[in-house]
Amino acid sequence: MDKSAVRSEILDKLKNLDNREDVQYLYNQLFEIDEWVAATSIGVTISTDIEIDTSPIIKKALFDNKKVYVPKVINKRDMDFIEYNHETKFSVNKMGISEPIDGRVVDVNDIDLLIVPGMAFDMTNNNRLGYGGGYYDRILVDYPGNTVAIADRIRMYEKSIWKVDEFDQQVETIIHSNFK
């Protein structure tokens, strides 16, 4: 199945999903893994309505005295990660994503742990279906830190049902409902 068809299928399923119980489990698992515990800095998106809410992740990171960095699209190929704090002001970009207006930019390679967003993931190979811009695929090619994704049952597949291209980057760890 092509990537846009899988994205449409997932969006249809998400419209009526009540995943609160799943999501709390995912947060709990994330906060216990070694990568989270060891990290002093976290890169994470500000979630949209179709994504798993990242605000509890951000709150927990700040509570744990971790630095938090959120992405801001710079152009069609690049994004910066900007330090987040309680005074950070946001605007919504043309893709409907909240981004920091300004702040201290950090090299993504200096962030210990990236929480990588995605429309879908597979359990067999840790493949990720992104949103179509390729921003994370370009970052992950040379990223030296740890990568984690969290996926509710709608976003998780045993194997990729979408075409995996050679430029698609995998995630090291995917926390999902069957996470052990």
PyMOL commands that set and color helices and strands:
alter all, ss='L'
color gray80, all
select helices_A, chain A and resi 3-14+20-32+34-38+55-63+108-110+135-140
alter helices_A, ss='H'
color red, helices_A
select strands_A, chain A and resi 41-43+67-73+79-84+90-92+98-100+105-106+113-115+120-122+128-129+146-151+156-157+173-176
alter strands_A, ss='S'
color yellow, strands_A
deselect
rebuild
show_as cartoon
